[in-house]
Amino acid sequence: MLIPRSEVLRGSEFEHDAPSLGRKKVAHVQVPSGRPPLAGFRVCYLLHSFGGDRHSWARQGDGFLTGLASDVLFVFPESGRRWFMNDASGKRYEDYLLADLIPTIEATYPVDRAARSRIIGGFSMGGAGAIHLALRNPGVFSRAFAVAGAFYASERQGDPYASMRGGACMMPTEQEHDRVWGPVGSEVRRAYDTGRLIEGAAAGRAPALALEVGIEDYPRVVEMNRRVHRALDAAGVAHTYEEHPGDHGWPYATRAATRLLGRLLEPSTGAPDAGWPSARVG
């Protein structure tokens, strides 16, 4: 039974078993108000930034998704400060997303279960997580995007954001970072190394990728995103990359996500083609 529109606008809480984490979890789900297409709704998994939760996008975005697409079911998982990966502390959030959440969503809601209809994206930590998951699991997602992705976290040493701690810094401290990633040289850092994942991506098999970063973001974040763009170019992986005015905040993140999702949700989008700009700064 379809969820009433009044409930759709505020979303609904979806409690489910999460054997990979050894407990129950709750995801936030926004279901379209109309009837699903014959094949079912497309599904977009939106990942939050560091320290966020399943309500971050809805709370900060002020309903920005409601007019974006009438045939897309949005799922908002949460991992707190755990990067949506199988981390050094033993928390297995990648397994949770792939083995627990996605199959349960597809068994519960009228969605298209084909990879062509699965999209994943996110902001900051969630943006890097979305691209990492898409590259690590070819064939699971057809499209992936990142807004101000916190890439190359596997290379981080110390606290490059220490001088910014007096303000509203959204980046993890050294202790918070190493608790998830482990020490330099750890197997976790190797498994989720952005550069290695891009080098290992098979051109033609990688999902359609779209990246954007704000030019007033942390200089480190801007350079990381430019570096990913250069690496994807070098690897021959089709993608789009843009820079726009904006900082590392939610107002910019929701504007950027609207742009990226609007492009990725176009009916003809199977992968970026010659008609897509490979890079744009504006």
Secondary structure, 3 states (H helix, E strand, C coil): CCCCHHHHHHCEEEEEEECCCCEEEEEEEECCCCCCCCCCEEEEEEECCCCCCCCHHHHHHCCCCCCCCCCEEEEECCCCCCCCCECCCCCEHHHHHHHHHHHHHHHHCCECCCHHHEEEEEECHHHHHHHHHHHHCECCECEEEEECCCCCHHHCCCCCCHHHCCCCCCCCCHHHHHHHHCCCCCHHHHHCCHHHHHHHCCCCCCCEEEEEEECCCCHHHHHHHHHHHHHHHHHCCCEEEEEECCCCCHHHHHHHHHHHHHHHCCCCCCCCCCCCCCCEEC
